[in-house]
Amino acid sequence: MTMRFEPTEEQTLIQKTARDVATRLLAPRAAERDRSERFPVEELSELARLGLLGIALPASLGGAEAGTVAFALSMIELARADASVAVAVSVTHMAAELITRWGTDAQRQRHVPRLVGGEYLCGSFALSEPQAGSDAGALTTTATRTARGWRLDGAKQWITSGSHAGLFVVWARTAPLGAGTRGLSAFLVERGTPGLSAGRPEEKLGLRGSSTVPLVLDGVEVGEDALLARPGDGFQIAMTALDSGRIGIAAQAVGIATAALEATTSYVKARVQFGVPLAQHQATRATLADLATARDAARLLVLFAAWKKQSGLQFSGAAARAKLVASETASRVCDAAIQLHGGYGYTRDFPVERYLRDARVTRIYEGTSEIQRIVIARELLRPR
Ligand code: CAA
């Protein structure tokens, strides 16, 4: 079997569409969104209009059905311009994918076209809680049966896009704590459902154009049709969704690293010290060579994980490797980018300080680097 590295015509077209809109719409105001912490409402609507919220989703549900490699290529382009917009896209795509996989026909028809078509603006993934982050299985939000469905009570933390999302996938416990991860279930809760409220957005180091909020669920009544799959399937739904989501976050990290590398390449050609451009100094060239090589290695891991997923192969370990390498690489590239910019890189006059701040969280959310290592090691050591 031949191994092909060149993108298909469709993948190239989607990548180009993403690059064009990122250059035209996202890049010019990314710094301003970072400063004002403005959520990208118009930007997400435009991405929905262009079909960039549903790249790997079925055409019958409003998606482009173009596969995960195309999704990853598009994510890299969006994050290269504005990582805050990219994370909203990635989480929305993850929510739409998990409903497509686990939902009933009615749930798919109701929610997926609204997520990818922009009617919900974006989706949120409400798993983490104040006391349950890496240990997601320890969450304590409860779902209790009522005459017409379920009642949800509890608190969620770090909910990306939670201030604006039209739909929340909410995890809750439907069996006592002793049931552990087997006692969790997932629910689809629409914005505006009484009892569901978002708290004050967190004041974050980076990704300041993305909102991150706590949620309160105070007697949220939902119908039986809000339950995704069966009671007790929740943890598996979360884990499989995160396997996919990690490809999106890894691609986001590659996009940020690419932006930092490009900004630095331009800078070192223009900046003269000791009578020649920085680019003429051997130390600069060696650093750039290492950074470009690390970025390319991360990019290949991301595309490999995406390819495995769209080929129907087991991809959990590949996604974790991609996320681990891409997020750590992005931090390293952005830090070196500031170093090569010298004092200017430490100011807001150049974009590299924003890239470093935005890159930092990719080592934390959708599973910290430490969690990725757990996932990778478990796969490696699993009896065959
Ligand atoms: N696919 C399918 N099933 C899986 C799975 C996977 N990838 N990983 C675990 N499972 C199953 C196991 O097979 C096991 O099934 P059984 O009960 O049938 O045996 C069950 O789930 C429990 O698995 P573990 O014993 O491995 O569970 P654990 O409690 O030890 O946790 C973990 C494993 C990998 C550490 C997991 O807790 C984890 O991934 N933690 C990180 C959570 C995370 O990534 N949170 C991100 C928050 S969301 C976010 O950031 C989004 C955003 O807004 C940007």
Residues whose N, C-alpha, C, O or C-beta is under 5 A from the ligand:
A	BS01	CAA	F125 L127 S128 G133 S134 D135 A136 G137 W158 T160 T181 F235 Q236 M239 T240 L242 D243 S316 Y365 E366 G367 I371
